[in-house]
Amino acid sequence: MTIPTIRRADVCAVALAEIFRGDGEILANPIGTTPMVGGRLARATFEPDLMMTDSEAALIADDVAYGWGDDKVLETWNPYRRMFDIVWGGRRHVVMTPVQIDPYGNMNFSAIGGTPEQPKVQLLGFRGGPGNTINHTTSYWIPNHNAKTFVESVDVVCGVGYDRAAALGPTSSRFHEIRRVVTNLCVIDFATEDRRMRLASVHPEVTVGEVVEATGFDLVIPDSVPVTRLPSDDEIRLLDEVIDPEGRRLREVPEP
């Protein structure tokens, strides 16, 4: 099977799948359209032992990213009390989408501007951000990489970054890991001595300059920046025929 043009959405899905490589038998909780597709792709290929939540109260057994009611193939019941046992033990990897994120991975999806008592824009609230980031591995998905999202300092800290985790000490932050940030332009990690964001790869046809221009602070730029891994023919088949036959990922990440 040959795809004549590499679709940006497929590259993003593969990059999101790759964040789960090596996780083994943990609870994968990718939240959002393309993260769900990427998580299912990881389990269908190189991480078959991943437990995959349906985002409600069960674990699913099939690879279809979107199923409701009788369409779901359920593996087991996963009530909240069991979920929190997994969360507190560090055996979960969640993918969230911040509205703001800073160079050390502190993120915000609660409020923008104003004061804590009266923000200019009220958003989701803290939700599970603080507990997720301090208790287990967290990655982020940003479908529109821009300087309003990548900021020098977030307005509200909902998720704990590497600088704040270090200040808590090793006992409180023993499970803390912000693994990667995947965007529609690139993949970012924290593989630097001071745990500041580093450009890990750029997607096909994206330049380093484009990423720099779309980021509101100075990224660490290696001497050589690779291109994000391309999907294999088998991965394209799984994405198109099994995991996301409706093409929802293509609507979230349209072609540039």
Secondary structure as UniProt FT lines:
FT   HELIX           8..18
FT   TURN            19..22
FT   STRAND          27..30
FT   HELIX           33..44
FT   TURN            45..46
FT   TURN            48..49
FT   STRAND          51..53
FT   STRAND          58..60
FT   HELIX           69..71
FT   STRAND          74..77
FT   HELIX           80..88
FT   TURN            89..90
FT   STRAND          92..96
FT   STRAND          100..101
FT   TURN            103..104
FT   STRAND          107..108
FT   STRAND          111..112
FT   STRAND          121..122
FT   TURN            127..128
FT   HELIX           129..135
FT   STRAND          137..142
FT   TURN            147..149
FT   HELIX           162..168
FT   TURN            170..175
FT   STRAND          177..183
FT   STRAND          186..189
FT   TURN            193..194
FT   STRAND          198..202
FT   TURN            204..205
FT   HELIX           208..213
FT   HELIX           233..237
FT   HELIX           238..243
FT   TURN            245..246
FT   HELIX           248..252
//
